[in-house]
């Protein structure tokens, strides 16, 4: 009897493995924290595996357009997924907003940034970091914020530009720039800025950072890709996304 039960368990295990799948996912750098938490939970719940790559949305667009084998894009904006669908690289009707990002002016120095961002007008710093606005939506939002405050041209000579938001955060964390614009998700801890000092930029200062996920053409027949698309809509993923300071659509 024990042998029969073991055999049945083995059969079901094999059946589960036969349906398990691996998906190659391009993930916007600002979403690396939440995705690293979501990934093992998703894999445990579904049996599928994730092959994750993190970087700037604009860079991923160029790579996908040139044939990179990504099957899903978790973007930092809604324009890039729409563009990929229009160009036939994304599956029509698959894109949806999974999170709305927040921008923070942050410094590793706990006394540098005031809670209204007045330092941007007062000055007293040599470098300010932001992500490349051509490839990183958070960089574009940073430029819009500076323009809104009327200091964009004044501060332009002080810019230190990161390739993506992850590199930008590193510039500030290591002191290469005294302050910079990063994603709230990168510095949040227990519902607030965890270290240093920062100003949570009002959403009215820049275009909404609506972050969309899209099923790519290479992943349209991949069970794991569809499963992850659905999983990001579920309660477990939503709770993790909110814990990193994002708003939900």
C-alpha positions in Angstrom: 0.0 0.0 0.0 2.8 2.4 0.9 4.6 1.6 -2.4 1.3 2.3 -4.3 0.9 5.7 -2.6 4.5 6.6 -3.3 3.9 5.7 -7.0 0.8 7.8 -7.2 2.6 10.7 -5.6 5.4 10.3 -8.1 3.0 10.3 -11.0 1.3 13.5 -9.9 4.7 15.1 -9.3 5.7 14.3 -12.9 2.4 15.6 -14.2 3.0 18.9 -12.3 6.5 19.1 -13.7 5.2 18.5 -17.2 3.1 21.6 -16.9 5.7 23.7 -15.2 7.2 26.4 -17.4 9.9 29.1 -17.3 9.4 32.6 -18.5 11.9 35.3 -19.4 10.8 38.6 -17.8 12.2 42.1 -18.4 11.5 44.1 -15.2 11.8 47.9 -14.8 14.6 48.7 -12.4 12.3 50.5 -10.0 10.2 47.4 -9.6 13.2 45.1 -8.7 12.4 45.1 -5.0 8.8 44.0 -5.2 9.6 41.5 -8.0 12.2 39.8 -5.9 9.6 39.3 -3.2 6.9 38.3 -5.6 9.0 35.8 -7.6 9.5 33.1 -5.0 5.9 33.3 -3.9 4.8 33.0 -7.5 7.1 30.0 -8.1 5.9 28.3 -5.0 2.2 28.8 -5.8 2.4 27.9 -9.5 5.3 25.7 -10.0 6.5 27.9 -12.8 10.0 29.5 -12.8 11.0 33.1 -13.6 14.1 34.2 -15.4 14.3 37.9 -14.4 16.3 40.7 -15.9 16.3 44.3 -14.4 17.0 47.5 -16.2 15.7 50.7 -17.9 12.4 50.3 -19.7 13.8 52.2 -22.7 16.7 49.9 -23.0 14.4 46.9 -22.8 12.3 48.4 -25.6 15.4 48.6 -27.8 16.5 45.0 -27.0 13.0 43.6 -27.6 12.8 45.4 -30.9 16.1 43.8 -31.9 15.0 40.3 -31.1 15.8 39.8 -27.4 14.1 36.6 -26.1 12.0 38.3 -23.5 8.4 37.0 -23.1 7.0 39.5 -20.7 7.8 43.1 -20.0 7.0 44.7 -16.6 7.5 48.3 -17.6 8.0 51.6 -15.7 5.5 53.4 -18.0 2.4 52.7 -20.1 3.7 54.1 -23.3 6.4 51.5 -24.0 4.0 48.5 -23.7 1.4 50.3 -26.0 4.2 51.0 -28.5 5.3 47.3 -28.5 1.7 46.2 -29.1 1.3 48.7 -32.0 4.5 47.4 -33.6 3.5 43.8 -33.2 6.0 42.9 -30.5 3.3 42.8 -27.8 0.0 40.9 -27.7 -3.0 43.1 -28.4 -5.3 43.5 -25.4 -2.8 42.0 -22.9 -1.4 45.2 -21.4 -2.7 46.6 -18.1 -1.6 48.9 -15.3 -0.2 46.9 -12.4 1.1 49.9 -10.3 1.4 53.7 -10.1 4.8 54.8 -9.1 5.9 57.6 -6.8 8.9 59.9 -7.2 11.1 61.0 -4.2 13.9 63.5 -3.9 16.3 61.6 -1.6 19.6 62.0 0.1 21.6 59.6 2.2 22.3 62.6 4.5 19.5 62.6 7.1 19.6 66.4 7.4 19.9 67.5 3.8 16.5 67.2 2.1 13.5 69.0 3.7 10.0 67.7 3.5 8.9 70.3 0.9 11.8 70.1 -1.5 12.8 73.7 -0.8 16.5 72.7 -1.1 16.1 72.6 -4.9 15.6 76.4 -4.9 18.0 77.1 -2.0 20.9 75.1 -3.5 24.0 74.3 -1.5 24.8 71.0 -3.2 27.2 70.2 -6.1 25.4 67.2 -7.7 21.9 66.0 -8.2 21.2 62.6 -9.7 18.4 61.5 -12.0 17.8 58.6 -14.4 18.2 59.1 -18.1 14.9 60.7 -19.1 15.1 59.2 -22.6 15.0 55.6 -21.3 13.7 55.8 -17.7 10.2 57.2 -16.9 11.3 58.2 -13.4 14.0 60.4 -15.0 11.4 62.1 -17.2 9.2 62.7 -14.1 12.2 64.2 -12.4 12.7 66.7 -15.3 9.1 67.6 -15.2 9.3 68.2 -11.5 12.3 70.5 -11.8 10.5 72.4 -14.7 7.4 72.8 -12.5 9.5 74.3 -9.8 11.3 76.6 -12.3 14.8 75.3 -11.5 15.4 72.9 -14.4 17.8 75.1 -16.4 19.5 76.4 -13.2 20.3 72.9 -11.9 21.1 71.3 -15.3 24.9 71.8 -14.9 24.8 69.8 -11.7 23.1 66.7 -13.2 24.6 63.3 -12.6 22.7 60.9 -14.9 22.1 57.2 -14.2 21.5 54.7 -16.9 18.5 53.6 -14.9 16.8 54.3 -11.6 18.9 51.6 -9.8 22.2 53.2 -10.8 20.7 56.6 -9.9 19.9 55.4 -6.4 23.5 54.1 -6.1 24.9 57.5 -7.0 23.0 59.0 -4.1 23.6 56.2 -1.6 27.4 56.2 -2.2 27.7 60.1 -2.1 28.6 60.5 -5.7 25.6 62.9 -5.7 24.4 64.6 -2.5 20.8 64.1 -3.5 18.7 62.8 -6.4 15.4 61.7 -7.7 14.6 58.0 -7.1 11.6 55.7 -6.9 9.8 55.7 -3.6 10.0 51.9 -3.7 13.8 52.0 -3.5 13.9 53.9 -0.1 10.6 52.9 1.6 10.8 50.9 4.8 7.8 50.2 7.0 5.7 52.7 5.2 8.1 55.6 5.2 11.6 56.7 4.0 13.8 54.2 5.8 17.1 56.2 5.9 18.5 59.5 4.9 16.1 62.3 4.2 13.6 62.9 1.4 10.7 64.7 -0.1 7.8 62.7 -1.6 7.1 64.6 -4.8 3.4 65.4 -5.3 1.8 63.6 -8.2 0.7 66.9 -9.7 4.3 67.9 -10.4 4.7 65.3 -13.1 2.8 63.0 -15.4 1.3 60.0 -13.7 3.9 57.1 -13.6 1.5 54.4 -14.7 3.4 51.2 -15.0 2.0 48.6 -17.3 2.8 44.9 -17.9 2.5 43.5 -21.4 2.6 39.9 -22.8 5.2 39.9 -25.6 4.8 38.1 -28.8 7.5 35.5 -27.9 5.5 34.6 -24.8 2.0 34.4 -26.2 2.0 30.6 -26.0 3.9 30.3 -22.7 1.8 29.1 -19.7 4.2 30.8 -17.2 3.9 34.1 -18.9 0.1 34.1 -18.8 0.2 32.8 -15.2 2.4 35.7 -14.1 0.2 38.2 -15.9 -2.7 36.9 -13.9 -0.7 36.6 -10.7 0.1 40.3 -10.6 -3.6 41.0 -10.4 -4.0 38.8 -7.4 -4.3 39.8 -3.7 -0.8 38.4 -2.8 1.0 40.4 -5.4 -1.1 43.5 -4.8 -0.2 43.5 -1.1 3.5 43.3 -1.9 3.3 46.1 -4.5 1.5 48.4 -2.0 4.0 47.6 0.7 6.7 49.1 -1.5 4.8 52.4 -1.7 3.1 52.1 -5.0 -0.5 53.0 -5.6 -2.8 50.5 -7.3 -4.9 51.5 -10.3 
